[in-house]
Amino acid sequence: MKKIFNYWFLALIALFIVLLLMHVVFISLEITLIDINIPFISYSHSYFGVFFSFILIIVLLILKRKHDLNTKRMIEMIQYRNQIRLRDTNLSNQLAQNDTYLWEIDQTGKITYMSAMVENILGYEPEMLIGEDIWNLHPEDGRHDLKETVLKTIEEGTTMIGLENEVQTKAGQSLWVMTGVLPIYDAHGNITGQQGWDTDVTEQKNLEKAIIQNEQRLREMFDGMEEAFALHKMVYDEKGEIVNYRLVDVNPSYENYTGINLEQVRGKMITDIFNVEQPPFFDKYKEVSQTQKPVFFTRYFAPLKKYFRVSIFAPRPGYTASVFMDISEQKQLRESIENLSYKDKLTGLYNRRYYEEHVPFLASGENLPLSLVICDMNALKLANDAFGHQLGDEVIQSAAKIIKKHVNKNGLAARIGGDEFALLLPNTDFKAGLEILSSMKADTLEKSFGRIELSMSFGLATLKDEHDTFESVYKRAEDKMYRYKLSEGPKIRSRIFVNIVEYLFENIESEADHAKNTESYALRLGKHMGLSKRLLETLKYASRWHDIGKVAIDSKLLKKKGKLNEVEWLQVKRHAEIGYRILSSLNDKAYLADIVLDHHENVDGTGYPRQCKSDEIHPLAKIIRVVEAYDAMVRGLYKQPLTKQQAIDELTAGKNTLFDGDLVDTFIEII
């Protein structure tokens, strides 16, 4: 390049001299180009030629100057490049502290230099490696490809940094190194080999591998989660306020639950995905994003008909993640357990255990005044005895519905006994509590079950401040309830008893006549025996209601003609005991209970329900046993009717076994 510039420069100088001489000749001879028949050359043209050649000389001088500077720089670079030898710098000592060794190879790939650190890393003494092919330090299965790569990079003078590859120690252990490569030049800039360094990155590589494996395992766990997972990116307005969030990633469970295909909605606004104006749980996501604190809550998702426990957290600023766990089964199980532990199975109200555990919380300052209503059902036992527990349960359930209807916010209604309820009314003074109590009374008056009316006794007291105690309030409410019960209870029970008698006589054929005849025969026999007026009165009512227990027996059995099977007979025999319980629950008729209980006992101990013998049987019950048997036989209550004489013969046959013999003789004498 330099020679070319020199040739052009000399040619232009010669041309300039020729043109200058011609110009001088033209001027001195004053010869025009026209006179010598050269039409295209003129005096002015000679000036132009001289000027043009002068300009070319100037341009060429500038280019030559620039070329000389570039040439000088290139020579300096080549000289500097040729001087770079890593082993001649202090880099070797610096890299040695970082588990790095230096090496050099010639154009064939043979090692010409190896730093001392190689012994610490690979276990080889440096001298052992001189003359060895560089690729022999690498695993055998990759040496061929590595050889081609090394020779190619030497030929092209390639510079590389950060190349990861695997090497082997003297003991055969594999290590990972990070390699850097630089070409080696001679004084003329020709490539004579390659130099570089290997840094042991095995620990980092293993860590990266572990991280990748962990990420893979996490992804597998993520994809295999039964819980639904979603990652969101928060969306901000120009003021920096969170206004929405985008869906970034979800797992298969989320797609299964929602029917959303991630690839179709990835990056979209959540409002666009679900076609809503307000993002679902927006307040929760906003709170988590702003505070970086997780929140947990439970929601029922109507479209899926499932309960989910939702956990929202912030994996990093600007993002939120949510985990949806299906807890429908757990919730149902927990509710079942809670129902068993804290709920009354019959009414659905809380039980006494729950009530006692929560009283301290409701009787605190923020809930005062706290009004307490104690409710006790009137004549429930009488209703149960007369019409069975099924009807009694219906009455209890009806009462519970009325009580539950009047529970205010944060209040509590509980069944604290078989027929006793408690209603706790926070932030309710006595006047407001009295209004609620009156409303409950009105509701009970409207409920009845056939001939059984719903009746409850109430007591109200209010805990006004913390100077009082809940125990004293409960005592006051309970006292009021019992006073009410003492005054109203007997009236209720009497009305129910009248209804029972009417039901018995109206629905069981011939029972009214049988009761009337039994009463008549019993009084005739009693008077004949000289019983006192008091005993006669007792005998009158006992004989009239001796079969009151039949009100709880299936009327089909009582009307059945012919012999009852064993099960049916067991059912019918229960009427004596039921009658006893009915009369025992009535204060003014309890004295009749024992007589009714014994009216089917036999003097030989073969009767029912107690199988007691002669002296153990109530005397008036013995009378009823004789006369009611006679009436049943002649009226044909259970079999074909007998004649008077046939009935007398039956009584005579049962003397001193079924019946008291003296009473039979006296009764036969009377009739």
Summary of the structure (lengths in Angstrom):
residues: 671
radius of gyration: 58.2
end to end distance: 164.3
largest distance: 201.0
contacts: 1985
relative contact order: 0.04
helix: 55%
strand: 18%
